[in-house]
Amino acid sequence: MESKSMTDTLRALSDDKSLALFNMVAFTLPRDTGAVMTRLALTRKQFYSRMNQLIDVGLVTRKSDRYYLTSFGKVVYESHKLIGNAVENYWKLKAIDSIETVLSEDDLSVEEQRRIINALIERNDIKNILLNQNVPSDKDHKLLTALPNNP
């Protein structure tokens, strides 16, 4: 089975209508694809082209005239929700960055940093990311190997 890249996955979700289709599949896309096409202002060709992209990268599968998220799709969907939550908290995250930029490590203790994050951010998933200061190693993540070698 062919391995899919992060680029392929992100490309399949890169426009608003494809992302809306992906979300609709996550919430059990109605059998009436005509209603979905009308709601998203998609032609039949655009609908099936986007759905085939989602299927090709392994996010969605089709069984008995219904679309479902694959296991991979479920993981990507959860990541997508986290990104959405980060976008909703963008200005609070910018405020945290601003405080950390102005103050040096000597001026801002870990406990003070924790208090600021707890005061500004309500979502535990985002708090956990911000409070986890462990930087992933090369052996734990393939992200660095996915970067182009352009100097």
PyMOL CGO cylinders between C-alpha atoms (Angstrom):
from pymol import cmd
from pymol.cgo import CYLINDER

trace = [
    CYLINDER, 0.00, 0.00, 0.00, 1.32, 3.40, -0.97, 0.3, 1, 1, 1, 1, 1, 1,
    CYLINDER, 1.32, 3.40, -0.97, 2.26, 5.73, 1.88, 0.3, 1, 1, 1, 1, 1, 1,
    CYLINDER, 2.26, 5.73, 1.88, 0.65, 9.14, 1.82, 0.3, 1, 1, 1, 1, 1, 1,
    CYLINDER, 0.65, 9.14, 1.82, 2.54, 12.30, 2.63, 0.3, 1, 1, 1, 1, 1, 1,
    CYLINDER, 2.54, 12.30, 2.63, 1.60, 15.12, 4.94, 0.3, 1, 1, 1, 1, 1, 1,
    CYLINDER, 1.60, 15.12, 4.94, 1.58, 17.41, 1.90, 0.3, 1, 1, 1, 1, 1, 1,
    CYLINDER, 1.58, 17.41, 1.90, -0.97, 15.20, 0.11, 0.3, 1, 1, 1, 1, 1, 1,
    CYLINDER, -0.97, 15.20, 0.11, -3.16, 15.15, 3.19, 0.3, 1, 1, 1, 1, 1, 1,
    CYLINDER, -3.16, 15.15, 3.19, -3.04, 18.91, 3.73, 0.3, 1, 1, 1, 1, 1, 1,
    CYLINDER, -3.04, 18.91, 3.73, -3.59, 19.57, 0.03, 0.3, 1, 1, 1, 1, 1, 1,
    CYLINDER, -3.59, 19.57, 0.03, -6.77, 17.45, 0.09, 0.3, 1, 1, 1, 1, 1, 1,
    CYLINDER, -6.77, 17.45, 0.09, -8.13, 19.64, 2.92, 0.3, 1, 1, 1, 1, 1, 1,
    CYLINDER, -8.13, 19.64, 2.92, -6.72, 22.93, 1.67, 0.3, 1, 1, 1, 1, 1, 1,
    CYLINDER, -6.72, 22.93, 1.67, -9.84, 24.66, 0.41, 0.3, 1, 1, 1, 1, 1, 1,
    CYLINDER, -9.84, 24.66, 0.41, -12.95, 25.59, 2.38, 0.3, 1, 1, 1, 1, 1, 1,
    CYLINDER, -12.95, 25.59, 2.38, -15.31, 23.32, 0.46, 0.3, 1, 1, 1, 1, 1, 1,
    CYLINDER, -15.31, 23.32, 0.46, -13.10, 20.22, 0.79, 0.3, 1, 1, 1, 1, 1, 1,
    CYLINDER, -13.10, 20.22, 0.79, -12.73, 20.92, 4.50, 0.3, 1, 1, 1, 1, 1, 1,
    CYLINDER, -12.73, 20.92, 4.50, -16.51, 21.35, 4.79, 0.3, 1, 1, 1, 1, 1, 1,
    CYLINDER, -16.51, 21.35, 4.79, -17.00, 17.99, 3.05, 0.3, 1, 1, 1, 1, 1, 1,
    CYLINDER, -17.00, 17.99, 3.05, -14.49, 16.36, 5.39, 0.3, 1, 1, 1, 1, 1, 1,
    CYLINDER, -14.49, 16.36, 5.39, -16.36, 17.81, 8.38, 0.3, 1, 1, 1, 1, 1, 1,
    CYLINDER, -16.36, 17.81, 8.38, -19.68, 16.64, 6.96, 0.3, 1, 1, 1, 1, 1, 1,
    CYLINDER, -19.68, 16.64, 6.96, -18.32, 13.11, 6.61, 0.3, 1, 1, 1, 1, 1, 1,
    CYLINDER, -18.32, 13.11, 6.61, -17.16, 13.28, 10.24, 0.3, 1, 1, 1, 1, 1, 1,
    CYLINDER, -17.16, 13.28, 10.24, -20.73, 14.15, 11.22, 0.3, 1, 1, 1, 1, 1, 1,
    CYLINDER, -20.73, 14.15, 11.22, -22.19, 11.45, 8.93, 0.3, 1, 1, 1, 1, 1, 1,
    CYLINDER, -22.19, 11.45, 8.93, -22.66, 12.96, 5.51, 0.3, 1, 1, 1, 1, 1, 1,
    CYLINDER, -22.66, 12.96, 5.51, -26.31, 12.71, 4.45, 0.3, 1, 1, 1, 1, 1, 1,
    CYLINDER, -26.31, 12.71, 4.45, -27.13, 10.12, 1.79, 0.3, 1, 1, 1, 1, 1, 1,
    CYLINDER, -27.13, 10.12, 1.79, -28.62, 12.90, -0.33, 0.3, 1, 1, 1, 1, 1, 1,
    CYLINDER, -28.62, 12.90, -0.33, -25.44, 14.17, -1.94, 0.3, 1, 1, 1, 1, 1, 1,
    CYLINDER, -25.44, 14.17, -1.94, -27.54, 16.56, -4.04, 0.3, 1, 1, 1, 1, 1, 1,
    CYLINDER, -27.54, 16.56, -4.04, -28.47, 18.48, -0.90, 0.3, 1, 1, 1, 1, 1, 1,
    CYLINDER, -28.47, 18.48, -0.90, -24.81, 18.60, 0.11, 0.3, 1, 1, 1, 1, 1, 1,
    CYLINDER, -24.81, 18.60, 0.11, -23.81, 19.88, -3.31, 0.3, 1, 1, 1, 1, 1, 1,
    CYLINDER, -23.81, 19.88, -3.31, -26.49, 22.57, -3.14, 0.3, 1, 1, 1, 1, 1, 1,
    CYLINDER, -26.49, 22.57, -3.14, -25.54, 23.58, 0.40, 0.3, 1, 1, 1, 1, 1, 1,
    CYLINDER, -25.54, 23.58, 0.40, -21.84, 23.91, -0.54, 0.3, 1, 1, 1, 1, 1, 1,
    CYLINDER, -21.84, 23.91, -0.54, -22.55, 25.35, -4.01, 0.3, 1, 1, 1, 1, 1, 1,
    CYLINDER, -22.55, 25.35, -4.01, -20.63, 22.52, -5.68, 0.3, 1, 1, 1, 1, 1, 1,
    CYLINDER, -20.63, 22.52, -5.68, -21.26, 21.03, -9.08, 0.3, 1, 1, 1, 1, 1, 1,
    CYLINDER, -21.26, 21.03, -9.08, -21.54, 17.25, -9.28, 0.3, 1, 1, 1, 1, 1, 1,
    CYLINDER, -21.54, 17.25, -9.28, -18.03, 17.12, -10.77, 0.3, 1, 1, 1, 1, 1, 1,
    CYLINDER, -18.03, 17.12, -10.77, -16.60, 19.35, -8.01, 0.3, 1, 1, 1, 1, 1, 1,
    CYLINDER, -16.60, 19.35, -8.01, -18.26, 17.23, -5.31, 0.3, 1, 1, 1, 1, 1, 1,
    CYLINDER, -18.26, 17.23, -5.31, -16.95, 13.92, -6.63, 0.3, 1, 1, 1, 1, 1, 1,
    CYLINDER, -16.95, 13.92, -6.63, -13.52, 15.36, -7.41, 0.3, 1, 1, 1, 1, 1, 1,
    CYLINDER, -13.52, 15.36, -7.41, -13.14, 16.56, -3.81, 0.3, 1, 1, 1, 1, 1, 1,
    CYLINDER, -13.14, 16.56, -3.81, -14.52, 13.33, -2.36, 0.3, 1, 1, 1, 1, 1, 1,
    CYLINDER, -14.52, 13.33, -2.36, -12.13, 11.30, -4.53, 0.3, 1, 1, 1, 1, 1, 1,
    CYLINDER, -12.13, 11.30, -4.53, -9.22, 13.39, -3.26, 0.3, 1, 1, 1, 1, 1, 1,
    CYLINDER, -9.22, 13.39, -3.26, -10.27, 12.68, 0.34, 0.3, 1, 1, 1, 1, 1, 1,
    CYLINDER, -10.27, 12.68, 0.34, -10.56, 8.98, -0.51, 0.3, 1, 1, 1, 1, 1, 1,
    CYLINDER, -10.56, 8.98, -0.51, -7.23, 8.90, -2.38, 0.3, 1, 1, 1, 1, 1, 1,
    CYLINDER, -7.23, 8.90, -2.38, -5.26, 10.28, 0.58, 0.3, 1, 1, 1, 1, 1, 1,
    CYLINDER, -5.26, 10.28, 0.58, -6.97, 7.80, 2.89, 0.3, 1, 1, 1, 1, 1, 1,
    CYLINDER, -6.97, 7.80, 2.89, -9.10, 10.18, 4.95, 0.3, 1, 1, 1, 1, 1, 1,
    CYLINDER, -9.10, 10.18, 4.95, -12.48, 8.91, 3.78, 0.3, 1, 1, 1, 1, 1, 1,
    CYLINDER, -12.48, 8.91, 3.78, -13.88, 5.60, 2.61, 0.3, 1, 1, 1, 1, 1, 1,
    CYLINDER, -13.88, 5.60, 2.61, -17.16, 4.74, 0.93, 0.3, 1, 1, 1, 1, 1, 1,
    CYLINDER, -17.16, 4.74, 0.93, -19.31, 1.80, 2.02, 0.3, 1, 1, 1, 1, 1, 1,
    CYLINDER, -19.31, 1.80, 2.02, -22.83, 1.09, 0.78, 0.3, 1, 1, 1, 1, 1, 1,
    CYLINDER, -22.83, 1.09, 0.78, -23.35, 4.53, -0.76, 0.3, 1, 1, 1, 1, 1, 1,
    CYLINDER, -23.35, 4.53, -0.76, -22.21, 6.27, 2.45, 0.3, 1, 1, 1, 1, 1, 1,
    CYLINDER, -22.21, 6.27, 2.45, -18.97, 8.06, 3.24, 0.3, 1, 1, 1, 1, 1, 1,
    CYLINDER, -18.97, 8.06, 3.24, -17.09, 7.44, 6.50, 0.3, 1, 1, 1, 1, 1, 1,
    CYLINDER, -17.09, 7.44, 6.50, -13.86, 8.64, 8.05, 0.3, 1, 1, 1, 1, 1, 1,
    CYLINDER, -13.86, 8.64, 8.05, -11.11, 6.05, 8.00, 0.3, 1, 1, 1, 1, 1, 1,
    CYLINDER, -11.11, 6.05, 8.00, -9.00, 5.49, 11.12, 0.3, 1, 1, 1, 1, 1, 1,
    CYLINDER, -9.00, 5.49, 11.12, -6.45, 7.85, 9.58, 0.3, 1, 1, 1, 1, 1, 1,
    CYLINDER, -6.45, 7.85, 9.58, -9.24, 10.33, 8.86, 0.3, 1, 1, 1, 1, 1, 1,
    CYLINDER, -9.24, 10.33, 8.86, -10.36, 10.22, 12.50, 0.3, 1, 1, 1, 1, 1, 1,
    CYLINDER, -10.36, 10.22, 12.50, -6.85, 11.08, 13.69, 0.3, 1, 1, 1, 1, 1, 1,
    CYLINDER, -6.85, 11.08, 13.69, -6.55, 13.90, 11.14, 0.3, 1, 1, 1, 1, 1, 1,
    CYLINDER, -6.55, 13.90, 11.14, -10.02, 15.15, 12.13, 0.3, 1, 1, 1, 1, 1, 1,
    CYLINDER, -10.02, 15.15, 12.13, -8.95, 15.42, 15.78, 0.3, 1, 1, 1, 1, 1, 1,
    CYLINDER, -8.95, 15.42, 15.78, -5.84, 17.34, 14.70, 0.3, 1, 1, 1, 1, 1, 1,
    CYLINDER, -5.84, 17.34, 14.70, -8.02, 19.59, 12.56, 0.3, 1, 1, 1, 1, 1, 1,
    CYLINDER, -8.02, 19.59, 12.56, -10.21, 20.34, 15.58, 0.3, 1, 1, 1, 1, 1, 1,
    CYLINDER, -10.21, 20.34, 15.58, -7.10, 21.26, 17.58, 0.3, 1, 1, 1, 1, 1, 1,
    CYLINDER, -7.10, 21.26, 17.58, -5.98, 23.65, 14.84, 0.3, 1, 1, 1, 1, 1, 1,
    CYLINDER, -5.98, 23.65, 14.84, -9.46, 25.19, 14.84, 0.3, 1, 1, 1, 1, 1, 1,
    CYLINDER, -9.46, 25.19, 14.84, -9.25, 25.70, 18.60, 0.3, 1, 1, 1, 1, 1, 1,
    CYLINDER, -9.25, 25.70, 18.60, -5.83, 27.30, 18.20, 0.3, 1, 1, 1, 1, 1, 1,
    CYLINDER, -5.83, 27.30, 18.20, -7.24, 29.66, 15.56, 0.3, 1, 1, 1, 1, 1, 1,
    CYLINDER, -7.24, 29.66, 15.56, -10.06, 30.62, 17.94, 0.3, 1, 1, 1, 1, 1, 1,
    CYLINDER, -10.06, 30.62, 17.94, -7.44, 31.43, 20.58, 0.3, 1, 1, 1, 1, 1, 1,
    CYLINDER, -7.44, 31.43, 20.58, -5.02, 33.14, 18.18, 0.3, 1, 1, 1, 1, 1, 1,
    CYLINDER, -5.02, 33.14, 18.18, -4.94, 36.53, 19.92, 0.3, 1, 1, 1, 1, 1, 1,
    CYLINDER, -4.94, 36.53, 19.92, -4.52, 34.96, 23.35, 0.3, 1, 1, 1, 1, 1, 1,
    CYLINDER, -4.52, 34.96, 23.35, -1.64, 32.90, 21.98, 0.3, 1, 1, 1, 1, 1, 1,
    CYLINDER, -1.64, 32.90, 21.98, -0.13, 36.06, 20.48, 0.3, 1, 1, 1, 1, 1, 1,
    CYLINDER, -0.13, 36.06, 20.48, -0.44, 37.74, 23.90, 0.3, 1, 1, 1, 1, 1, 1,
    CYLINDER, -0.44, 37.74, 23.90, 1.48, 34.86, 25.51, 0.3, 1, 1, 1, 1, 1, 1,
    CYLINDER, 1.48, 34.86, 25.51, 4.17, 35.17, 22.84, 0.3, 1, 1, 1, 1, 1, 1,
    CYLINDER, 4.17, 35.17, 22.84, 4.38, 38.92, 23.43, 0.3, 1, 1, 1, 1, 1, 1,
    CYLINDER, 4.38, 38.92, 23.43, 4.82, 38.47, 27.17, 0.3, 1, 1, 1, 1, 1, 1,
    CYLINDER, 4.82, 38.47, 27.17, 7.50, 35.82, 26.63, 0.3, 1, 1, 1, 1, 1, 1,
    CYLINDER, 7.50, 35.82, 26.63, 9.28, 38.04, 24.09, 0.3, 1, 1, 1, 1, 1, 1,
    CYLINDER, 9.28, 38.04, 24.09, 9.38, 41.07, 26.38, 0.3, 1, 1, 1, 1, 1, 1,
    CYLINDER, 9.38, 41.07, 26.38, 10.47, 39.16, 29.47, 0.3, 1, 1, 1, 1, 1, 1,
    CYLINDER, 10.47, 39.16, 29.47, 13.65, 37.11, 29.63, 0.3, 1, 1, 1, 1, 1, 1,
    CYLINDER, 13.65, 37.11, 29.63, 13.78, 33.59, 31.04, 0.3, 1, 1, 1, 1, 1, 1,
    CYLINDER, 13.78, 33.59, 31.04, 15.20, 35.08, 34.25, 0.3, 1, 1, 1, 1, 1, 1,
    CYLINDER, 15.20, 35.08, 34.25, 12.21, 37.45, 34.58, 0.3, 1, 1, 1, 1, 1, 1,
    CYLINDER, 12.21, 37.45, 34.58, 9.52, 34.84, 33.93, 0.3, 1, 1, 1, 1, 1, 1,
    CYLINDER, 9.52, 34.84, 33.93, 9.54, 31.72, 36.07, 0.3, 1, 1, 1, 1, 1, 1,
    CYLINDER, 9.54, 31.72, 36.07, 7.92, 28.49, 34.92, 0.3, 1, 1, 1, 1, 1, 1,
    CYLINDER, 7.92, 28.49, 34.92, 5.21, 29.03, 37.54, 0.3, 1, 1, 1, 1, 1, 1,
    CYLINDER, 5.21, 29.03, 37.54, 4.49, 32.56, 36.30, 0.3, 1, 1, 1, 1, 1, 1,
    CYLINDER, 4.49, 32.56, 36.30, 4.35, 31.28, 32.76, 0.3, 1, 1, 1, 1, 1, 1,
    CYLINDER, 4.35, 31.28, 32.76, 1.92, 28.57, 33.88, 0.3, 1, 1, 1, 1, 1, 1,
    CYLINDER, 1.92, 28.57, 33.88, -0.30, 31.17, 35.62, 0.3, 1, 1, 1, 1, 1, 1,
    CYLINDER, -0.30, 31.17, 35.62, -0.41, 33.36, 32.50, 0.3, 1, 1, 1, 1, 1, 1,
    CYLINDER, -0.41, 33.36, 32.50, -1.32, 30.43, 30.29, 0.3, 1, 1, 1, 1, 1, 1,
    CYLINDER, -1.32, 30.43, 30.29, -3.98, 29.23, 32.75, 0.3, 1, 1, 1, 1, 1, 1,
    CYLINDER, -3.98, 29.23, 32.75, -5.45, 32.75, 32.95, 0.3, 1, 1, 1, 1, 1, 1,
    CYLINDER, -5.45, 32.75, 32.95, -5.64, 33.24, 29.19, 0.3, 1, 1, 1, 1, 1, 1,
    CYLINDER, -5.64, 33.24, 29.19, -6.36, 29.78, 27.80, 0.3, 1, 1, 1, 1, 1, 1,
    CYLINDER, -6.36, 29.78, 27.80, -9.43, 27.77, 28.77, 0.3, 1, 1, 1, 1, 1, 1,
    CYLINDER, -9.43, 27.77, 28.77, -8.92, 24.68, 26.63, 0.3, 1, 1, 1, 1, 1, 1,
    CYLINDER, -8.92, 24.68, 26.63, -6.89, 21.93, 28.31, 0.3, 1, 1, 1, 1, 1, 1,
    CYLINDER, -6.89, 21.93, 28.31, -5.58, 20.53, 25.03, 0.3, 1, 1, 1, 1, 1, 1,
    CYLINDER, -5.58, 20.53, 25.03, -3.96, 23.85, 24.15, 0.3, 1, 1, 1, 1, 1, 1,
    CYLINDER, -3.96, 23.85, 24.15, -2.73, 24.40, 27.72, 0.3, 1, 1, 1, 1, 1, 1,
    CYLINDER, -2.73, 24.40, 27.72, -1.05, 20.99, 27.67, 0.3, 1, 1, 1, 1, 1, 1,
    CYLINDER, -1.05, 20.99, 27.67, 0.79, 21.82, 24.47, 0.3, 1, 1, 1, 1, 1, 1,
    CYLINDER, 0.79, 21.82, 24.47, 1.96, 25.19, 25.77, 0.3, 1, 1, 1, 1, 1, 1,
    CYLINDER, 1.96, 25.19, 25.77, 2.99, 23.86, 29.16, 0.3, 1, 1, 1, 1, 1, 1,
    CYLINDER, 2.99, 23.86, 29.16, 4.85, 20.86, 27.75, 0.3, 1, 1, 1, 1, 1, 1,
    CYLINDER, 4.85, 20.86, 27.75, 8.32, 22.24, 27.18, 0.3, 1, 1, 1, 1, 1, 1,
    CYLINDER, 8.32, 22.24, 27.18, 9.74, 18.99, 25.78, 0.3, 1, 1, 1, 1, 1, 1,
    CYLINDER, 9.74, 18.99, 25.78, 11.04, 19.50, 22.27, 0.3, 1, 1, 1, 1, 1, 1,
    CYLINDER, 11.04, 19.50, 22.27, 10.63, 16.39, 20.09, 0.3, 1, 1, 1, 1, 1, 1,
    CYLINDER, 10.63, 16.39, 20.09, 13.83, 14.66, 19.00, 0.3, 1, 1, 1, 1, 1, 1,
    CYLINDER, 13.83, 14.66, 19.00, 14.71, 13.76, 15.42, 0.3, 1, 1, 1, 1, 1, 1,
    CYLINDER, 14.71, 13.76, 15.42, 14.22, 10.07, 16.10, 0.3, 1, 1, 1, 1, 1, 1,
    CYLINDER, 14.22, 10.07, 16.10, 10.68, 10.63, 17.45, 0.3, 1, 1, 1, 1, 1, 1,
    CYLINDER, 10.68, 10.63, 17.45, 9.41, 12.65, 14.51, 0.3, 1, 1, 1, 1, 1, 1,
    CYLINDER, 9.41, 12.65, 14.51, 9.79, 12.38, 10.77, 0.3, 1, 1, 1, 1, 1, 1,
    CYLINDER, 9.79, 12.38, 10.77, 8.93, 16.05, 10.27, 0.3, 1, 1, 1, 1, 1, 1,
    CYLINDER, 8.93, 16.05, 10.27, 12.51, 17.10, 9.62, 0.3, 1, 1, 1, 1, 1, 1,
    CYLINDER, 12.51, 17.10, 9.62, 12.96, 14.42, 6.98, 0.3, 1, 1, 1, 1, 1, 1,
    CYLINDER, 12.96, 14.42, 6.98, 9.89, 15.74, 5.17, 0.3, 1, 1, 1, 1, 1, 1,
    CYLINDER, 9.89, 15.74, 5.17, 11.45, 19.19, 4.72, 0.3, 1, 1, 1, 1, 1, 1,
    CYLINDER, 11.45, 19.19, 4.72, 12.93, 19.97, 1.31, 0.3, 1, 1, 1, 1, 1, 1,
    CYLINDER, 12.93, 19.97, 1.31, 16.72, 20.26, 1.12, 0.3, 1, 1, 1, 1, 1, 1,
    CYLINDER, 16.72, 20.26, 1.12, 16.78, 23.79, -0.24, 0.3, 1, 1, 1, 1, 1, 1,
    CYLINDER, 16.78, 23.79, -0.24, 19.61, 25.86, 1.29, 0.3, 1, 1, 1, 1, 1, 1,
]
cmd.load_cgo(trace, "trace")
